[in-house]
Amino acid sequence: MLAAAAIAGCMVFPASSPWNQRVDGAPPRPGSDAMVHAVGLDDPVHPDFGSGGIGIPFQIVARNAKKPETRERRLEQFVELLASGGSLH
C-alpha cells in the first residue's frame, strides 16, 4: 500500500482506496494496449490543469468553508422569512 495523498493536510482518498494501491506488480488490464495506442505510444503525459474553461477543474477551499447546500438552505430560509413578512432587524 502507498502512502495516502494529502493536499493542504486533507486526505484526497482514504488509505484503503484503490487509488492508493500499488499497481506496478499487477497484470495489465485486458485491452490496455489498445488504450495506449489510441492515446499515443510515444506521446508524453500531459495532465492539463489549465484555466479558462479548459483542463481539469479543481478548487482548494478552506476547511471551514460552507458547503453549497448549506448556503442554498440558508438562502431558502431567508426568502421564506421575507415572504412571511419577517425582517432581519
N, C-alpha and C positions, 0 to 999 in steps of 0.2 A: 504494500500500500504506500502511496506517495503522501507527502505532507500536504494537508489541505490548504488550498489557496485562500488568501485573505486580501481584501482591499481596504485600506484605512482601518485595519483591525477587525473588519467584519468578514465572517466566513462567506465565501462565494457558494460553496456546496458543502454539505456535511462530509466528514471524513469517510463515511461508508458509501458515498455516492459513486456510481460508475465513472464519473468524470475524474475521480481521484484514484482510479485503479491503474496499475501498471499494464501496459499492452505490448511492451517490447518482446515478450516471450509468447504472446498469443498467436494462434494461426491467423493468416489473412482472412478477412471476410469474403465469402463467395461473391464474385463479381467485382471485387475491389480493383482488379487490373483494368476493367473497363472504365471505372470511375477515374482512375489515374490517367488513362489515355484521353478521356474526354476533357479533363482539366488541362492536361499538357504534361507529358512525362518530364520534360526538361524545364518547364516554367517555374520560376521561384514562387514561393508562397507570399501572398500579399494580403494580410489582414487589413481591411480598409475601415479605419475608424474616422473617416472624413466627416466634414460638416456640410451644411447647405443642402440637406436632403439626400446626400449620398452616403454610402458606407453603413456600418453597423452602429445604430444609435445606442448611446449609453449616457447615463446621468448619475453623478455621485451627489448624494444629499446627506444632510446632517442626520445623525441618529434620532434627534428629537423633531424632525420634520413631520408635519401632519400628513397623513395618507390622504390621497384624493377623495376616498369615500368619506373620510371624516369632514373634509371641507364641504363636500356636497351635502352631507347630512346637516351640517350647521347652516348652510345657505337655505336649505328647505325649512329649517326651524325659524330662521329669520323671516322668510317670506310668509310663513304661516302666522307668525307674530304680527306682522304688519297687516295681513289680510283680516285678522280678527280685531283690528283696531288698537293693537298694542303699540308701545313705543319703546325706544331704548332708554329714555330718561324718565 
